[in-house]
Amino acid sequence: MNRRNFLKAGIAGSSLPLIAQFDSAAIASTFTGWAGMQPRWVISDQRFEASRRYGAQAVSSGARHLPIDGDVTALWEKLNREWRTSPAVIAGMTARQPLFCIEQLAHGYGLRVVLRVEHAPSDTGSIRHLIQAPASQIESLAELIANPQDWSGRLARLSTSCSWRRGQGPCIERNVQMAQSTPLLSVPLVSWVIAPAFA
């Protein structure tokens, strides 16, 4: 199924069955069998300052970078071609809609979102980060994000340096609230890692 047909199907019928609740227990099972894998691509959404910083840091860390501007058509086609022969880890910081489309393509190739951090601005000027990750990674992720200085850059460094080995224990959620030192985030964004899922 290509992106256009997927979107047509979603519009023609109810898309509610496609929008499943985040299943942290299922994500924990995806961490086996692929230790040592790092993202082949890091995706950033150039419409947003935090995401641009994320992409710039990924490039300076040596990652291969694919910027988008909200439209995932070219990215969808590229990943679809590549994943036919070699499903691989990718990471990114985008708005929710591009991630939703990429995630649907990934499922067809046995890939799943294994790390999700939602970043949402508040009316008071703070940012709420909802981390969904294995329990063994929650503390280090919370510390990484808790400092308001350059949190998007630190997430990019994490995305490009971790090998995404199996986490110990179930996945859990953690909220981290922090004040913005500069108005880096004006709309909700999501940092994520998509990787092979193994039974």
Secondary structure, DSSP 8 states (H G I E B T S, - for coil): --HHHHHHHHHHS--GGGS----HHHHHGGGSS-TT---SEEEEETTSHHHHHHHHHHHHTT--EEEESS--HHHHHHHHHHHHH----EEEEE-HHHHHHHHHHHHTTTEEEEEEEEEEE-TTSEEEEEEEEEHHHHHHHHHHHHSSTTHHHHHHHHHHH------SS-EEEEEEEEE-SS---SS-EEEEEEEE---
